[in-house]
Amino acid sequence: MTIREMLEERELTLLSPLAQKSAASRGRKKPVSSDDLRTDYQRDRDRILHSKAFRRLKGKTQVFLSPEGDHYRTRLTHTLEVTQVARSLARGLRLNEDLTEAIALGHDLGHTPFGHAGESVLRSVLREGFEHRQQSRRVVEVLEKDGEGLNLTFEVINGIEHHSGPVRPLTLEGSCVHLADRIAYINHDIDDALRAGIIDAEDLPRAAVKRLGDTHGKRIDTMIKSVIKNSYDRPVIYMEEDAWDALLELRSFLFRFVYSRDWAEGEAEKTEHIVRELFWYFTRHPTEMPNEYIEIVYREGIERAAADYVAGMTDRYAVSVYERIFIPTFFGK
């Protein structure tokens, strides 16, 4: 037996009957020969880790725009925290950790520069709209490897596309990522807001703190254990009702006091302006985009190509391109 075959056999023995088994994958759009060492989901994980889009996550805003200090989350560190939480859920529920990890690592590949501020701009200017979860699927299917895509398995693509939004993923592993995304961002955004001095620990809703814990680590631990307790050997992934209510209370608190952006409205307006102007500039000058995006112009139109190009930029690169296009060179002398 190859190592891959031994791993697949081990899944049949150790994982829950509800888990998605590697050998039972619906496969890829382009068939490939089996790997002797890795299961299909392990190969997908590696393809995502080695992609350009994954590397760019380190330069994309999570919530805080250009914070002073090295300890605030970026889109990359958010992705790693989601992966850790999701794998803890999958391990506790005896689900497929490799599939869970691949989905989690790829779930935010389609995020724009400057976080949700950039996403809202592209949603407003692109006629068919823009959702980062759908863009993440587009990244792995269309944009990576100079238009070839990563050729991932059906289950990984489905989990990436439905990690947020009203439609649940088809696998329980995808549902672990769906819930882990919320657990991670609510807790780390509270942590970053406390570090930034936007809120104080005493401001957090008392009932939620009492149910979930008074520290970052305690809250994550409580939420993970609540999901495992409530979902073990069940065909759905849910948190206990009182814990879920406490999570929603923390989420509402963040929307009122952190995500409202009153504390950084000027900076957000600037970044929205950059994304908007870059989008319209490249719709008027498509030949200034890299060749792979010019090919998209012919297949899907100028606006789609411009949105793909701008969405893939890091914060720093978007600013540098904007300066090159719109700021006279003598201003910097």
Secondary structure as the mmCIF struct_conf table of DSSP 4:
data_model
#
loop_
_struct_conf.conf_type_id
_struct_conf.id
_struct_conf.beg_label_comp_id
_struct_conf.beg_label_asym_id
_struct_conf.beg_label_seq_id
_struct_conf.end_label_comp_id
_struct_conf.end_label_asym_id
_struct_conf.end_label_seq_id
HELX_RH_AL_P HELX_RH_AL_P1 ILE A 3 LEU A 14
BEND BEND1 LEU A 15 LEU A 15
TURN_TY1_P TURN_TY1_P1 PRO A 17 LEU A 18
BEND BEND2 ALA A 19 ALA A 19
HELX_LH_PP_P HELX_LH_PP_P1 GLN A 20 LYS A 21
HELX_RH_3T_P HELX_RH_3T_P1 SER A 22 ALA A 24
BEND BEND3 LYS A 29 LYS A 30
HELX_LH_PP_P HELX_LH_PP_P2 SER A 33 ASP A 35
BEND BEND4 ASP A 36 LEU A 37
HELX_RH_AL_P HELX_RH_AL_P2 ASP A 40 LEU A 49
TURN_TY1_P TURN_TY1_P2 HIS A 50 HIS A 50
BEND BEND5 SER A 51 SER A 51
HELX_RH_AL_P HELX_RH_AL_P3 LYS A 52 ARG A 56
HELX_RH_3T_P HELX_RH_3T_P2 LEU A 57 GLY A 59
BEND BEND6 LYS A 60 LYS A 60
STRN STRN1 THR A 61 THR A 61
BEND BEND7 GLN A 62 SER A 66
BEND BEND8 GLU A 68 ASP A 70
BEND BEND9 TYR A 72 TYR A 72
STRN STRN2 THR A 74 THR A 74
HELX_RH_AL_P HELX_RH_AL_P4 ARG A 75 GLY A 92
TURN_TY1_P TURN_TY1_P3 LEU A 93 ARG A 94
HELX_RH_AL_P HELX_RH_AL_P5 GLU A 97 GLY A 106
TURN_TY1_P TURN_TY1_P4 HIS A 107 GLY A 110
HELX_LH_PP_P HELX_LH_PP_P3 HIS A 111 THR A 112
TURN_TY1_P TURN_TY1_P5 PRO A 113 PHE A 114
HELX_RH_AL_P HELX_RH_AL_P6 GLY A 115 VAL A 125
BEND BEND10 LEU A 126 LEU A 126
TURN_TY1_P TURN_TY1_P6 ARG A 127 GLU A 128
HELX_RH_AL_P HELX_RH_AL_P7 HIS A 132 ARG A 138
HELX_RH_PI_P HELX_RH_PI_P1 VAL A 139 LEU A 143
TURN_TY1_P TURN_TY1_P7 GLU A 144 GLU A 148
HELX_RH_AL_P HELX_RH_AL_P8 PHE A 154 GLU A 161
TURN_TY1_P TURN_TY1_P8 HIS A 162 HIS A 162
BEND BEND11 HIS A 163 VAL A 167
HELX_LH_PP_P HELX_LH_PP_P4 ARG A 168 PRO A 169
BEND BEND12 LEU A 170 THR A 171
HELX_RH_AL_P HELX_RH_AL_P9 LEU A 172 ALA A 196
TURN_TY1_P TURN_TY1_P9 GLY A 197 GLY A 197
BEND BEND13 ILE A 198 ILE A 199
HELX_RH_3T_P HELX_RH_3T_P3 ALA A 201 ASP A 203
BEND BEND14 LEU A 204 LEU A 204
HELX_RH_AL_P HELX_RH_AL_P10 ARG A 206 LEU A 212
BEND BEND15 ASP A 214 THR A 215
HELX_RH_AL_P HELX_RH_AL_P11 HIS A 216 SER A 231
TURN_TY1_P TURN_TY1_P10 TYR A 232 ASP A 233
BEND BEND16 ARG A 234 VAL A 236
HELX_RH_AL_P HELX_RH_AL_P12 GLU A 241 PHE A 257
TURN_TY1_P TURN_TY1_P11 VAL A 258 SER A 260
HELX_RH_3T_P HELX_RH_3T_P4 ASP A 262 ALA A 264
HELX_RH_AL_P HELX_RH_AL_P13 GLU A 265 ARG A 284
HELX_RH_3T_P HELX_RH_3T_P5 PRO A 286 GLU A 288
BEND BEND17 MET A 289 MET A 289
HELX_RH_AL_P HELX_RH_AL_P14 ASN A 291 GLU A 300
HELX_RH_AL_P HELX_RH_AL_P15 ILE A 302 ALA A 311
TURN_TY1_P TURN_TY1_P12 GLY A 312 GLY A 312
HELX_RH_AL_P HELX_RH_AL_P16 ASP A 315 PHE A 326
BEND BEND18 ILE A 327 ILE A 327
HELX_RH_3T_P HELX_RH_3T_P6 THR A 329 GLY A 332
#
